[in-house]
């Protein structure tokens, strides 16, 4: 009678561990004017220039190159030396930054679309603690940003 329950527990554990294996890794661009290329080569077609702090999802590494994805889903290659371990997030649309992780707390400011914020902490409650370049630290809803 307990065997189906045990099987479900094993299946649930496998699903959770499989999802953990696909954890996303984000990096930010280390300097203004970093070049995104079509292939991992200095001779490859240049696609875009990106600004310092832009968050990118790290997909793979090949020698001195990293395969990355931007918030639009665009794929490109970038020299690994152009990436920083500093974690930034990009605001998807106008969003509020609050004093605490509560929409009823005082509003610190309204963040504009594409604003870059330094990630301070992922509270794992749906709120991120972030820092604006001017030094203001507050909380924003995780669904309001890209890069986490």
N, C-alpha and C positions, 0 to 999 in steps of 0.2 A: 504494500500500500504506500510506502514511503519512497519507493524507487523513482516514480515520475518526478517527485519533488526534488530529489537529489540530482536527477538529470537536468532539470531546469536550472538548478544552482550552478552546475558545472558549465552549462551553456552560457549563462549570464556572466560567469567569471571569465570565460573565453572571449566573449564579446567585449567586456570592459578592458581586458588586457590587449586585445587587438586595437582598440581605439587609442590606448595609451601609446602604442607603437607608432602611431601616426601623429604625434604631437607636433604642432606647428612651431617653427623657429623663425623669429623675426630679427632683423638687424636694421640699422639705419645707415644712411649714406654718410661717409666720414667728411666729405668736402664738397663745396659747390663745384658744379661742372663735371661731375663724374659721368662717364660715358657708358651707356647701355648698348651692347652690341648684339648682333644676330647670332653669332657663334663665338666659341671660346678661343678667339685669335685676334691679334692686333690688326690683321689684314681684313677682318670681317666687316660687313656693312654696319655702320654706326646708326643706331635707331633713335636714341634720345640722349639729351643731357639732363641730369637730375640734380636737384639742390641738396645741400647739406641737411641732414636730419630726416629726409624722406624715408619712411619705413618700407622695407621690402621683405617679402617672405623668402627665406632661404630654402631652395628645393634640392639642390645637389652641389657638389664641389668636384672640380676636375682640374688638377694641378693648381695653378695660380688663379683659376677662374671659379666663379660661383654662378649657378643658374638661379635666377630670382623671378618673382612675380610681384607686380605692383597691384594697387587697389582696384584697377580696372580689369585685372586678370591677365594683363599683358606679360609675356614671358621674354626674358632677355638674359644675356650674360654680362657679368661685371667682374672686373679684377677684384679678388678678395681683399687686396690692400685698400680698396675704396670703401670697404664696409667697416662699421664701428660696432662694438658690442653694446653701445648705448641704445636703449630701447625707447623709441618714440612711437606715438600713435597719431593718426591723421583724422581730424573731425570730418565726418561724412556729410553733414548738413548743419545748419545753425543748431547749437545745443547749449544747454545751461551747465555752468560749473557751480557747484554748491560747496558751502563751507564744510559740511559733513556728508556722509553717504546716506542722505535722506532728502528727497525732493521737497520736504517741508522746511528744511534748514535754510538759512539765509543764502540768497543768490549772490555769488561773487562777480560773475560776469557772463555775458552771452558770447560763446565762442563761434566764430564764423567758419563757414565751410572751408576745408582744406588746411585749417590752422594745425600746426604741429605742436604737440605737447609731449614733454618728457614723462614717461611712465615711471611712477615712484613705487606703486604697489598694486597688484591685482588682488582685491580683497576676497575674491571668489564668492561674492554675494551679488554680482551684477553691477558692482561699482568699481571704478578704477580711481586710484589716487594719482593725480597728475600735477605737473608743474609747468606753468607758463614761462616763457623765456624772460619775462619781467620779474619772476620770482614768486608770483602768486601760486599757492598750492591749494588744490581743492579736489572735488570728486565729480566724476562724470559717469553717466550710464555706459556700460560696455557696448551696447548696440549703437551708440552715437559715434563710434570711432572705428577705424580700421588699423590693424597692426597688432592684434592680440590673439 
